[in-house]
Structure formats: structure tokens, C-alpha cells
Amino acid sequence: MEHEYTSGYAKKYIEKTLTSPYTTYKNQLIATILKTLQVSCVWDLGGNVSGLIRQPGSLRVQLESRGIDYRSVDLVPEYFSGAFAQSLGVNSASIFPSIFGAVGDLQALPMASNSLESVVSADVIEHVPNPSRAMSEIKRVLQPNGVAIIIVPSLYKLDAIHATHVEKKRYSSHKNKLTFLEWMDLIEKNGLTIDSKQSRPIGILSGLLYLAWLDSRFVPRKDSELTDEVFFSEAKLFRQVKKAVSSFDSETDNYLLENPTKIQPLMALLKTGNIKELLSGVKQIVADRLNQEQTAQFDELLQTIESKKLELESLSKIQELAQNNSNLFLGNSVLFVVKNT
């Protein structure tokens, strides 16, 4: 199968994705949930080079630190090669000496039916041409009562609402831009059961910050997968605030999920469409964590937002989704814990 995942893609993944606070937090969360569920072995579907690299952002590192075996499937044979990682500038001390895995496609997994205890598809399935077929494959390879963790975007870059002003301005590698409700429907139509108690949003406050992108001035330009984003003044300001808020995602998610009454005012403001007030509420929650410079940047962002510049069609789509009253919607991403019952 042809693919777009070149050495440049892997290098960017190593240098940016694996070192990001989001990736470390996400993989810590996955590993913690699977440990709680007493899983002993996990296949990472679309693992990229995560199984090669010794970094806190690596799912393999997080799983093995909890006594869970890690295995990987990916389209690219080089992603299983330590020599390949070295060719991208990774120090040999940061490369695992070996990796157990298989070259394969999520839409046609190279495993026997009912053979796997657990799988993870984290920020992968939105890139797959046929997501329903991929879900069907997950169902097929899981043992009875097997567990899958599936992570997909929610408010991330407003992809799920197909914001025209965003799509015109920036390239996205996501082939499937579905709402969290559409992802839920796709999972269940393929015979899998969502564990609503274990499933959760990831990055609630940093996800809500993307509502600033309803004003196109805050959206950076991106021309292709391998080109860097171009930030003008408002987009640069958004990036600074997003970086600050994202660094607290783990703590603020736990706080909000343990205190759901703190989420209710945010949801109410979202339903009314008062984005400026909603983002002011985000700032209040993180205020004591921000330093003086970050506080000034957040204040400037709030002052820059003008209701008359918001894309109302996109806002109405978000308000419609908010009527579902599900906390899953509020995150940068949504983590589904799925069982093959």
C-alpha cells in the first residue's frame, strides 16, 4: 500500500510529537488505564517509531514501566529499524535494541481473529481511508472481552466541524473529520462496546482554547504535511497561550473530572455561544498556574477576540454538539475505552 509517511514525517514525529506534553500525558493515561484493567500485552496500531525511542512520550516506555508488554504494527518497515532511527539523528542510547512488531495496515491487520488481548489506536484512525473497516479489524482481532483504547480528535483544530475558514487556511492529514458522536456510532456499529465510565476527554481546557479559531486571525497557515506553520501576530499569541494551558492538561483534566460542577458553567457558556466569556472561564481555572508573562498573553488574547469576527456557521455547529451535554466533547481529543463483548 502506498503511504505518505516518509523519513521526514518520522523525524518530525521524533523531534516534535514525542517530546510534546500532550503525547507524554496521553500515553501515561493509556498505560494507567490498561494497568487498571490488568492487561498484560498491548499492540500499538500505527505505532510509528514510538516503539524504537526511549523517551517519556513513547507509549512503549509508559507501558513497560508498568509491566505491560509492548508490540507494534505500522505500514513502514523502517519504523522497526534502530539504524533508521540513528539515520534521523537519534542517539543510540535512546534507541531500544529490538522491537517486536509487524508491518501491516490497520484496515487489514496481519493477525489471526480473536488473538489479541488489547490494542491501542491513538491519534491514528482519523488518518485511515476507511475507518469503518479499521474498526471492523479491531473487532476481528480482539479476543472475547478484549480491550481497545481508541483516541480521536474532538475540538482539536476544529476539524470535526469542518470549519471552512480553517480548512481553506491550513493543510490537514486527517482523512476522517468526525464528531465524537459520529465516532461513537462508528465504534458501536462495528460490534464494539464503549465503556462510558472509563472513557474521557483529554485536554479539556486546551481543547476549549481552539474555540478562538472561530476567528480566522488566530489560525496559523500550513501548506503541507512537512511544511512548518506560519504564525502571524494573532496566531502567534494563540500559540503562546495554548502552549501554557496545554502544559497543565493532566492536572486540570483531573481537577475538572473530579469536580464536574466546574465544567457545567463552561458548557452553559458554550451553548450560548459566548466564546469570549467561555475563554475567560478557562483563564480563571488556570490563573494560579500562569506566570506573569503568560497571564499578560492570555489577557491580550481575550482583548483581541471580537464577537463580530467569529464564524457563526462554525459556532452554530459547535453549539449543536454541546446540546448533547457530554463531557467527552470538551477535550482536545476523546479517549474511548472499548470492549469486545
C-alpha positions in Angstrom: 0.0 0.0 0.0 1.3 3.5 -0.8 1.6 5.9 2.0 2.9 9.4 2.8 4.9 8.5 5.9 8.5 9.4 4.8 11.7 9.8 6.8 10.8 13.5 7.1 7.5 12.5 8.7 9.3 10.2 11.2 11.9 12.9 12.0 9.2 15.4 12.8 7.4 12.8 14.9 10.6 12.2 17.0 11.5 15.8 17.4 8.1 17.4 18.0 5.4 14.8 18.7 7.3 12.5 21.1 8.6 15.5 23.1 5.2 17.3 23.4 3.5 17.4 26.8 0.3 16.1 25.2 1.9 12.9 23.9 3.5 12.1 27.3 0.3 12.8 29.1 -1.8 10.8 26.6 0.5 7.7 26.8 0.7 7.9 30.6 -3.1 7.9 30.7 -3.3 5.0 28.3 -0.8 2.9 30.2 -2.5 3.7 33.6 -5.9 2.7 32.3 -4.6 -0.6 30.8 -2.8 -1.3 34.1 -6.0 -0.8 36.0 -7.7 -3.2 33.6 -5.0 -5.8 34.2 -3.9 -6.0 30.6 -0.5 -7.8 30.1 0.2 -7.2 26.4 -0.7 -4.4 24.0 -0.4 -4.0 20.3 0.1 -0.4 19.2 -1.8 0.0 15.9 0.1 2.7 13.9 2.9 2.9 16.4 5.2 5.0 14.1 8.7 4.9 15.8 7.3 5.1 19.3 8.4 1.5 20.0 12.0 2.4 19.0 12.7 5.5 21.0 13.4 5.7 24.8 11.5 8.9 25.7 8.8 9.6 28.2 6.5 10.4 25.2 6.8 6.8 23.9 3.9 4.5 24.6 6.3 1.6 24.9 8.2 3.4 27.7 5.0 4.1 29.6 3.6 0.6 29.2 6.8 -1.3 30.1 7.3 0.9 33.2 4.0 -0.6 34.3 4.9 -4.2 33.4 2.9 -4.4 30.2 4.4 -5.9 27.1 4.5 -3.6 24.0 4.2 -4.6 20.4 3.6 -2.5 17.3 2.0 -2.6 13.8 2.9 0.0 11.2 2.9 0.5 7.4 6.5 1.5 7.3 9.2 -1.2 7.6 11.8 1.4 8.6 9.9 2.2 11.8 11.2 -1.1 13.2 14.8 -0.3 12.5 17.3 1.1 15.0 19.6 2.0 12.1 16.8 4.1 10.6 16.3 6.0 13.9 20.1 6.6 14.1 20.0 8.0 10.5 17.5 10.6 11.7 19.9 11.8 14.4 18.7 9.8 17.4 21.4 8.9 19.9 22.0 5.1 20.1 21.5 5.2 23.9 17.9 6.5 23.2 17.0 3.6 20.9 15.7 0.2 22.0 17.9 -2.6 20.8 15.0 -4.5 19.4 11.2 -4.2 18.9 8.6 -6.9 18.5 6.2 -5.9 15.7 4.7 -6.4 12.3 4.4 -4.4 9.1 0.8 -4.0 8.3 -2.3 -1.9 7.6 -4.9 -1.0 10.2 -7.5 -1.8 7.6 -6.1 -5.4 7.1 -4.3 -6.4 10.3 -1.8 -9.3 9.9 -3.1 -11.1 13.0 -5.4 -14.1 13.4 -9.0 -13.5 14.5 -9.7 -13.4 18.3 -6.0 -13.5 19.0 -5.1 -10.2 20.8 -5.7 -9.2 24.4 -5.6 -5.5 23.9 -4.9 -2.9 21.2 -4.3 0.8 21.1 -5.2 3.2 18.2 -4.1 6.6 19.4 -4.5 9.6 17.0 -4.2 7.2 14.1 -7.7 6.1 12.8 -8.5 9.6 11.6 -5.7 9.2 9.1 -7.1 5.9 7.7 -9.0 6.0 4.4 -11.7 3.5 5.6 -12.3 4.0 9.4 -15.2 1.6 9.5 -13.0 -1.2 8.0 -10.4 -0.4 10.6 -12.9 -0.6 13.4 -14.1 -4.0 12.0 -10.5 -5.2 12.0 -10.1 -4.2 15.7 -13.2 -6.1 16.5 -11.9 -9.1 14.5 -8.5 -9.5 16.1 -9.6 -8.9 19.7 -10.3 -11.8 21.9 -13.7 -12.0 23.6 -13.6 -9.4 26.4 -10.5 -7.9 24.8 -9.9 -4.2 25.3 -9.1 -1.4 22.8 -8.2 2.2 23.5 -9.1 4.5 20.6 -8.2 8.1 20.7 -9.6 10.6 18.1 -9.7 14.4 17.8 -12.7 16.3 19.2 -12.2 20.1 19.4 -8.7 19.7 18.1 -8.2 22.4 15.4 -12.0 22.4 14.9 -11.5 19.5 12.5 -14.7 17.7 13.4 -17.0 20.7 12.5 -15.4 21.1 9.1 -14.8 24.8 9.7 -14.4 26.2 6.1 -12.3 29.2 7.2 -9.8 26.8 8.8 -9.7 24.2 6.0 -9.0 26.9 3.5 -6.1 28.2 5.5 -4.3 25.0 6.6 -3.5 21.6 5.4 -4.7 18.6 7.5 -3.6 15.0 7.1 -6.8 13.8 8.7 -8.9 11.9 6.2 -11.8 11.5 8.6 -13.1 14.5 10.4 -15.9 13.1 12.5 -17.6 14.5 15.6 -17.3 12.5 18.8 -20.9 11.3 18.3 -20.1 10.0 14.8 -17.0 8.2 16.2 -19.2 6.6 18.9 -21.7 5.5 16.3 -18.9 4.0 14.1 -17.5 2.1 17.1 -20.8 0.6 18.1 -21.9 -0.2 14.5 -18.9 -2.4 14.3 -20.0 -4.5 17.2 -17.8 -3.0 19.9 -19.0 -1.6 23.3 -17.9 1.7 24.7 -17.1 1.7 28.4 -18.6 5.1 29.3 -17.1 5.1 32.8 -13.5 4.7 31.7 -13.8 6.8 28.5 -12.9 10.5 28.9 -11.8 13.7 27.3 -8.1 14.6 27.0 -7.0 18.2 27.3 -10.3 19.9 28.3 -9.1 23.4 28.7 -6.6 23.3 25.8 -9.4 21.9 23.6 -11.7 24.7 24.5 -9.0 27.2 23.6 -9.4 26.1 20.0 -12.7 28.0 20.0 -10.5 31.1 19.5 -10.1 29.6 16.0 -13.7 30.7 15.2 -11.9 33.9 14.5 -9.7 33.2 11.5 -7.0 35.6 12.7 -5.9 33.1 15.3 -5.4 30.3 12.8 -1.9 29.7 11.5 -1.3 28.9 7.9 0.0 25.4 6.9 0.6 24.4 3.3 1.5 20.8 3.5 2.4 17.9 5.9 6.1 18.7 6.0 6.0 22.5 5.9 6.0 24.5 9.1 3.1 26.5 10.3 3.2 30.2 9.6 2.2 32.4 12.5 1.1 36.0 12.2 0.6 38.2 15.3 -2.8 36.8 16.5 -1.9 33.2 15.6 1.4 33.6 17.5 -0.4 34.9 20.5 -2.8 31.9 20.4 0.2 29.5 20.2 1.7 31.1 23.3 -1.5 30.8 25.3 -2.2 27.3 24.1 1.3 26.1 25.0 0.9 27.4 28.5 -2.5 25.9 29.1 -1.6 22.6 27.5 1.3 22.2 29.9 -1.3 21.8 32.7 -3.6 19.4 30.9 -3.0 16.5 33.2 -3.7 18.4 36.4 -6.6 20.5 35.1 -8.3 17.4 33.5 -8.1 15.5 36.7 -9.4 18.6 38.7 -12.4 19.1 36.3 -13.3 15.4 36.0 -13.3 15.1 39.8 -15.3 18.3 40.1 -17.9 18.2 37.3 -19.7 21.2 38.7 -16.8 23.2 37.5 -17.4 22.0 33.9 -21.1 23.0 33.9 -20.6 26.8 33.6 -18.2 26.2 30.7 -20.8 24.0 28.9 -23.5 26.6 29.6 -21.4 29.4 28.0 -20.6 27.2 25.1 -24.3 26.6 24.4 -25.0 30.4 24.5 -22.1 31.0 22.1 -20.4 33.5 24.4 -16.8 32.4 23.4 -15.0 35.4 25.0 -16.7 34.7 28.4 -16.0 31.0 28.0 -12.3 31.6 27.4 -12.3 33.9 30.4 -13.6 31.0 32.4 -10.7 28.9 31.1 -8.3 31.5 32.3 -9.9 31.6 35.7 -9.3 27.9 36.2 -5.6 28.1 35.3 -4.9 31.6 36.7 -2.9 30.5 39.7 -0.7 28.3 37.4 0.3 31.0 34.9 3.3 33.2 35.4 3.2 37.0 34.8 4.1 36.8 31.1 1.5 34.0 30.4 -1.2 35.9 32.3 -0.5 39.0 30.1 -0.6 36.9 27.0 -4.0 35.4 27.9 -5.4 38.8 28.8 -4.2 40.1 25.4 -5.9 37.1 23.6 -9.2 37.9 25.4 -9.0 41.5 24.5 -8.3 40.7 20.8 -11.4 38.4 20.4 -14.3 40.2 18.8 -17.7 38.6 18.5 -18.3 40.2 15.2 -15.3 38.3 13.7 -16.4 34.8 14.8 -17.5 32.4 12.0 -21.1 32.0 13.0 -21.8 28.9 10.9 -19.0 27.0 12.7 -20.1 28.3 16.0 -23.6 27.0 15.5 -22.3 23.5 14.7 -20.3 23.6 18.0 -23.4 24.7 19.9 -25.4 21.9 18.4 -22.9 19.3 19.6 -22.8 20.9 23.0 -26.5 20.2 23.4 -25.6 16.5 23.9 -24.2 17.6 27.4 -21.3 15.0 27.1 -18.0 15.9 28.8 -16.3 13.8 26.1 -16.9 16.6 23.6 -15.0 19.2 25.5 -11.5 17.8 25.0 -8.7 18.4 22.6 -9.2 14.6 22.0 -11.5 11.9 23.3 -10.3 8.6 24.7 -12.7 5.7 24.2 -12.2 2.6 26.2 -13.8 -0.1 24.1 -14.5 -3.8 24.8 -15.2 -6.7 22.6 -18.2 -8.0 24.5 
